[in-house]
Amino acid sequence: MEYVLFAAALAVFVLAIFGLEFYRGKKEEKNFIEKLYRGYLKLSDRKYPTERFEKMDSFYRRHPEEWQIDDITWNDLGMDELFKRMNYTLSATGEEYLYYRLRTLRRDREELEHFEQKVRFFGEHPDERVRFQFRMNKLGHTGKYSLYDYIDNLDYLGERSNRKHICMDLLFLPLAALCTVNFSLGLIGIVALMIYNIISYFKEKGEIDPYIISFAYVIRLLDICDELEKTGLSGCEEELEQIRFHKKRMQAMRRNSFWVMNSGSARGGNASGDIIGVLLDYIRMVFHVDLMKFNNMLSVLREHVEDVDGLIAAVGYLETAVAVWIFRESLTNGWCCPEFTGESAGGADRESAIREGKNREEKIREGKASSGSGREGKLELENGYHPLLDHPVKNSITAERGVLLTGSNASGKSTFLKTVALNAILAQTIHTCAADGYRGCFYRIFSSMALRDDLAGGESYYIVEIKALKRILDAAASGGGRILCFVDEVLRGTNTVERIAASNQILKSLGGSGIVCFAATHDIELTELLREDFDNYHFEEDVRDGDISFNYRLQTGKATGRNAIRLLELLGYDGGITDRASRQAERFLITGSWK
């Protein structure tokens, strides 16, 4: 009777533990779902260690395209910070696809409109959005490395065969038969074979352990796709069809995958210590069941890498649409969908652009690239602002040709350049602009702004700068499409005379047909030299009561004021220095001589 009571008490205790764990899990699930409904804007509050960014571009690097944002432009515009600002994804798949999307300029109006439909679908169907996000959170991340890092290194595993494992398992049959004739000898043989299998098991298991993480992620991805297919997303039929196609081809990888996925290493060890789990672990060690299944899964994965890629693209596309909708909700200063003019940059239009590029290359060589009339590539921005600023000053501009910005230090020139550039990129990537209105063509976008010396490569700032500018000129000459470019303080790394002369000719080349160039400069001389190619705009300061302030409002025409010496005065420099500098500057403006 006492044993029965003890067993009953133990059973009640075990059931209570399972019940409490089940209740805790359901409560956490409920709280998370409520967060997705009400606190979704906080989803981007996360840490970004260095290794996270090192793996984030894996999908992007694997899918190179002609119209992608290059590293110089990405770094110039601080796009890492913008990515973090809009990263509302919950899985590695969504995160890597969002990064790829933000770096890949679209040139097809229909593709952008299709993406817009997905964004609006998730915005208008919160229940389906939350269910989808909940599943993506279960998919999660892959740890230290990207899934593509593992896939690209599958060859290191070499050719793997199950013949050896099968032969060793079959040896148990004659040894078992031997036990019927000579039990002691048969038992010794069985024990020796078990010891050999266990030793060889751990040696091989150590080789495949890193890849089990990636296999587990692929299995979770397939499971999530199953759930999406069963419950459906009413506005995402094309993506679901793509998921069905690729998932069907991957079924063999999932068959009996629990032998690998439920092994101790896949779980980080059999921490629970349950009897069934321990028993299965011993079966794996003795009979190598998980090793053989791993080899089968490896064979399937090697044959269907493109299907895994297709699933990542489809699921990542949908999660990116969710992230974009939340990003729009977070833009409290307003947003708009862009309007595109002209044809998509493809097909006959691309061939025409190539011909135009060849003609431009000849003109550049002859020094005849000029503004002319009937320019293509008009850009209009209405009340645009920098999406990373909480309290921005909005500005509007219509650019039919090059734009030359002048103005005081810290007056807002660089921020305005970034505002236009970022809105152009957002328009052609996520169909969203931080503005009241955006209208423009499909552009290839480049910049030369926040450059620095290349110490590792042994190149000075000037060398880095002229290389950055040349890549824009080369892109314009190649005829790969209309160019939208941004240059901040062109050729600041060299002397005044040569800087002005070279800047004039470079900007003239960037002021030709099919190019819209925004450039900022302190060299007022360029406003006259480039008046036939560029429209002049400026920012100005307000000096009152011994202080200087900026309104950050874009003004037409060139700047007329200077504040560099005045800033020295306001910061407490010796009056003799500032007085002599002011007189010398005024004398130069009148006489053209520094003597």
VEXLUM-805106 format. One record per residue (C-alpha): x, y, z; residue in three letters. Coordinates in steps of 0.5 Angstrom, whole numbers, plus 500, padded with zeros to 3 digits. Layout:
% VEXLUM-805106
XYZALA/...
***
This chain:
% VEXLUM-805106
500500500MET/506505502GLU/509504495TYR/502505491VAL/502512495LEU/509513494PHE/508512486ALA/501516486ALA/505522490ALA/511521485LEU/506521479ALA/502527481VAL/509531482PHE/511529475VAL/504531472LEU/504538476ALA/511540474ILE/509538466PHE/502542468GLY/506548471LEU/511548464GLU/505547460PHE/502553463TYR/508558463ARG/509556456GLY/502558454LYS/503564458LYS/509566455GLU/506565448GLU/500569450LYS/504575452ASN/508575446PHE/502575441ILE/499581445GLU/506584444LYS/505583437LEU/499586437TYR/500592441ARG/508593442GLY/510591435TYR/514598434LEU/519596440LYS/521589436LEU/527593433SER/530595440ASP/535589439ARG/543589440LYS/547588434TYR/554585435PRO/559585430THR/558578428GLU/551579427ARG/552584421PHE/558579419GLU/552574417LYS/547579415MET/549580408ASP/549572406SER/543572402PHE/545579399TYR/552576397ARG/549570394ARG/544574390HIS/548579386PRO/545584381GLU/547589377GLU/543595380TRP/545594387GLN/548599392ILE/555598393ASP/559599399ASP/561606398ILE/554608397THR/552604403TRP/557606408ASN/556614406ASP/549614407LEU/549610414GLY/545605411MET/547600417ASP/543605422GLU/537605417LEU/537598417PHE/537597424LYS/531602425ARG/527598420MET/529591422ASN/522589425TYR/524581423THR/524575428LEU/528570424SER/534570420ALA/531569414THR/527575414GLY/533579417GLU/537577411GLU/532578406TYR/530585408LEU/538587408TYR/538584401TYR/532588399ARG/534594402LEU/541594398ARG/537592391THR/534597387LEU/528595383ARG/527598376ARG/520594375ASP/514598377ARG/510591377GLU/514588382GLU/514594386LEU/506594386GLU/506587388HIS/510588394PHE/506594396GLU/500589395GLN/503584400LYS/505590405VAL/498593405ARG/495586406PHE/499585413PHE/497592415GLY/490591413GLU/490584416HIS/493584423PRO/490577425ASP/494574419GLU/500578421ARG/501576428VAL/500569426ARG/505569421PHE/510573426GLN/509568431PHE/511562426ARG/517566424MET/519567431ASN/519560432LYS/523559426LEU/528564429GLY/536564428HIS/542560426THR/546562432GLY/553565430LYS/553563423TYR/548564417SER/545558414LEU/549560407TYR/555559411ASP/554552413TYR/551550406ILE/557553402ASP/561549406ASN/558542405LEU/563540401ASP/568540407TYR/564534409LEU/567530403GLY/563524400GLU/559520405ARG/557513405SER/553509410ASN/556502407ARG/561502413LYS/555503418HIS/551498415ILE/556493415CYS/558494422MET/550494424ASP/550487420LEU/555484424LEU/551484430PHE/547478427LEU/552473426PRO/555475433LEU/547474436ALA/547467433ALA/554465436LEU/551466443CYS/546460441THR/552456440VAL/558459445ASN/554465449PHE/561467452SER/564468446LEU/558471442GLY/557476448LEU/564478448ILE/564480441GLY/558484441ILE/561488447VAL/567489443ALA/563491437LEU/559496441MET/565499444ILE/568500437TYR/562503435ASN/561508440ILE/568510440ILE/568511432SER/561515433TYR/564520437PHE/569521432LYS/564522426GLU/559526431LYS/564531432GLY/565532425GLU/558533423ILE/555537429ASP/556544427PRO/552542421TYR/546539425ILE/545547427ILE/543548419SER/540542418PHE/535543424ALA/534550421TYR/532547414VAL/527542418ILE/524548422ARG/523552415LEU/520546412LEU/515546418ASP/513553418ILE/512552411CYS/507546412ASP/504551417GLU/503557412LEU/500552407GLU/495549412LYS/493556415THR/494560408GLY/495567407LEU/489570403SER/493575400GLY/499571398CYS/497566393GLU/504567389GLU/508566395GLU/505560397LEU/505557391GLU/512558391GLN/513555398ILE/509549396ARG/513548389PHE/520548393HIS/517544399LYS/515538395LYS/522537393ARG/525537400MET/520532403GLN/526526403ALA/530531408MET/525531413ARG/523523413ARG/525520420ASN/529527421SER/528526428PHE/534521429TRP/538527428VAL/534533430MET/533530437ASN/540527438SER/543530444GLY/548535440SER/542538437ALA/539539443ARG/545542447GLY/545535451GLY/540531454ASN/539536459ALA/532533461SER/535526463GLY/528523461ASP/529515460ILE/526515453ILE/531520451GLY/537517454VAL/535510451LEU/535513444LEU/542516445ASP/545509446TYR/541507440ILE/544512436ARG/551511439MET/551503438VAL/548503431PHE/549510428HIS/542511426VAL/543519426ASP/549518422LEU/546514417MET/540519417LYS/545525417PHE/548522411ASN/542521407ASN/540529409MET/546531407LEU/545528400SER/538531399VAL/541538401LEU/546538396ARG/541536391GLU/536541393HIS/540547395VAL/536552390GLU/530549393ASP/532552400VAL/534558397ASP/527559394GLY/524557401LEU/528563404ILE/526568398ALA/519566399ALA/518567406VAL/523572407GLY/520576402TYR/513576406LEU/517577413GLU/520583409THR/513586407ALA/511585415VAL/517589417ALA/516595412VAL/509596414TRP/511596421ILE/516601419PHE/511605416ARG/507605422GLU/513608426SER/514614421LEU/510619425THR/513625421ASN/509622415GLY/511617409TRP/508616402CYS/509611396CYS/513613391PRO/510615384GLU/515613378PHE/515616371THR/518613365GLY/519606363GLU/521600367SER/529600366ALA/529593362GLY/528591356GLY/528596350ALA/529601355ASP/536598357ARG/538597350GLU/537605349SER/540606355ALA/546602353ILE/547606346ARG/546613350GLU/552611355GLY/556609349LYS/554616346ASN/556619353ARG/562616353GLU/565619347GLU/562626349LYS/566625356ILE/572624352ARG/571630348GLU/569634354GLY/563636350LYS/558633356ALA/553638357SER/546640360SER/542641353GLY/535641353SER/529635354GLY/533632360ARG/531625363GLU/530623370GLY/527629373LYS/526628381LEU/521631385GLU/521631393LEU/516634397GLU/517635404ASN/522630405GLY/526628411TYR/531624414HIS/528618417PRO/533617422LEU/531624425LEU/526625430ASP/524632429HIS/527633422PRO/526640418VAL/522638412LYS/525640405ASN/522640398SER/526640391ILE/524639384THR/531637380ALA/531637372GLU/538637372ARG/544638377GLY/543641384VAL/549645387LEU/549646394LEU/553651398THR/552654405GLY/556655411SER/559649415ASN/554645419ALA/548649415SER/545642413GLY/548641406LYS/550634408SER/544632411THR/540634405PHE/544630400LEU/543624405LYS/535626405THR/534625398VAL/539619397ALA/535615402LEU/528617400ASN/531615392ALA/533608395ILE/527607399LEU/523608393ALA/526603389GLN/527598395THR/521598399ILE/516603396HIS/516607402THR/519614402CYS/520619408ALA/516625405ALA/509627403ASP/511626396GLY/516623391TYR/516622384ARG/522620379GLY/525615374CYS/528609376PHE/535610378TYR/542607379ARG/544611385ILE/551612387PHE/555617392SER/562620394SER/561623401MET/564620407ALA/570617405LEU/577616409ARG/584614408ASP/585607406ASP/591605411LEU/591598410ALA/591599402GLY/596605403GLY/592610399GLU/591617401SER/584621402TYR/585624395TYR/586617391ILE/580614395VAL/576620393GLU/578620385ILE/577612385LYS/570613388ALA/568619383LEU/571615377LYS/566609379ARG/560614378ILE/563616371LEU/564609369ASP/557607371ALA/555613367ALA/559611361ALA/557604361SER/549606359GLY/546601365GLY/541606366GLY/540613369ARG/544615374ILE/542619381LEU/549621384CYS/551625391PHE/558628392VAL/559632398ASP/565637397GLU/568634391VAL/576633391LEU/577636398ARG/583632398GLY/587637394THR/590644393ASN/585650391THR/587651384VAL/587644382GLU/581642386ARG/576647383ILE/579646376ALA/578638376ALA/571639380SER/569643375ASN/570638369GLN/568632373ILE/561635375LEU/560638368LYS/561630366SER/556628371LEU/551634369GLY/549631362GLY/543627360SER/541621363GLY/544624370ILE/542627376VAL/547630380CYS/547633387PHE/553636389ALA/555640396ALA/561645396THR/564650399HIS/568653393ASP/563659391ILE/567659384GLU/563653382LEU/557656382THR/559661376GLU/563655372LEU/557650373LEU/551655372ARG/549652365GLU/549645368ASP/547646375PHE/541649379ASP/544653385ASN/541652392TYR/544654399HIS/543653406PHE/544659411GLU/545661418GLU/543666423ASP/548670427VAL/544674433ARG/547676440ASP/554673439GLY/551666437ASP/549662431ILE/543658429SER/541655423PHE/534654420ASN/536648415TYR/531651410ARG/533650403LEU/534656399GLN/534658392THR/541661389GLY/548661391LYS/550662398ALA/552669400THR/555669407GLY/561665410ARG/561663417ASN/568659418ALA/572665421ILE/566667425ARG/565660428LEU/573661431LEU/571668434GLU/564665437LEU/568659440LEU/573664443GLY/579664439TYR/584670440ASP/581676436GLY/588678433GLY/587671429ILE/580672427THR/581680425ASP/587678421ARG/583672417ALA/577676416SER/581682413ARG/585677409GLN/579674406ALA/576680404GLU/582683401ARG/583676397PHE/575677394LEU/577684392ILE/584683389THR/584676387GLY/591675391SER/593673398TRP/599678399LYS/
***
